[in-house]
Amino acid sequence: MKQSGLTLVELMVALAIGSFLMIGAIQIYNQSRQAFVVNESIARVQETAQFAMDTIEADLRMASNWGRNSRGLAVEGRSIIGNANPNGLPQPIGTCSADWVLNLALPIDGVNNGYGLACAATNGSQANSDVITIRRASVAHVDPILGQLQIQSTRVQGEIFATGVIPPAFTAATAASAADDPTDPAFDSETHNLIVTSYYVSPTSTLINGVPTLRRHRLMGSVAGPWIIDDEVAPGVENLQIQLGIDVDADNTVDRYVNPGDPIYNPTAVGFVPGARIMTARIWMVVRGVTIEPGIQDNRDFEPGDVDLGVQNDSFRRMQVSKTILLRNART
């Protein structure tokens, strides 16, 4: 039986066709892999930005919530002019100052393009980045806890305490209300934890060396007394900016935006406008990848808030995000 095989020409043609197919498959693979790496890098930066924004937003929305009312000036034991701790409440070890804890007249405050807090920033603070301080009460009411700074409040008044025992004024008022009119809710009181948080950007993370990160000081409590924890929120946040929307004519609309620290909303400052209230907070963040990405040259000039960060000219992927947040407890 006669058998025939491939000629040299046929073999060369087959090898050429196979080589072209292999080269095409390899190119498609490389392009797909490159697209995957780019998409993953974008997704990670977006995820960091979303997580950091959601964390700050949850605090901001509840600023000026003091339990059963939203009037910080009606809470006894808060800082007043000339006395940061009028009731001699226990202060946290390593505190940012008694005023940082007890200044309920400023449910939202901050430092514009600097740090300025009395307590130290872990690994320093990022230049040209804002600090945001938020004061509020916990959403859910709790039992009185010894050593925890808490607020006992009704719809008309409140008091800060840390004894684990409801202040006598509230137990007496509740008893008097019940004897007079059991259906009157004005004297019904609840206990809520006092929450104070300051967000800032550190130039290097404790988790990933050399990567800027969003950090926060938080007021905590224990049997031994109140204390402050400084924890890392989101590595990759490079800059944080905030501007506050102010209502100056009591019509529940924003009349102007100001930088943190502006005297217009501070009752203790020269330049305070009586009746001025913070209605909204506008947040900007610049977020970058945690590792260098080959093929990228960041030559954009980011201008979040009131700062111009200039052109970085490096190989990190960056994005700028912003959001305007309405304070739930700001309206009259």
Secondary structure, DSSP 8 states (H G I E B T S, - for coil): -------HHHHHHHHHHHHHHHHHHHHHHHHHHHHHHHHHHHHHHHHHHHHHHHHHHHHHHTTT--SS---GGGEETS-BTTBS-TT-----BT-S-HHHHH-TT-SEEEETTS---SS--TT---TT--EEEEEEE-SS-----TTS-EEEE-SS-EEEE-SSS--HHHHHHHHHHHHH-TT-GGG--EEEEEEEEEEEEESS-SSSTT--EEEEEEEE--TT--EEEEEEEEETEEEEEEEEEEESSSSSS--EEE-TT-GGG-TTSTT--TT-EEEEEEEEEEEE-SS--TT--B--B---TT----B--BS--EEEEEEEEE-TT---
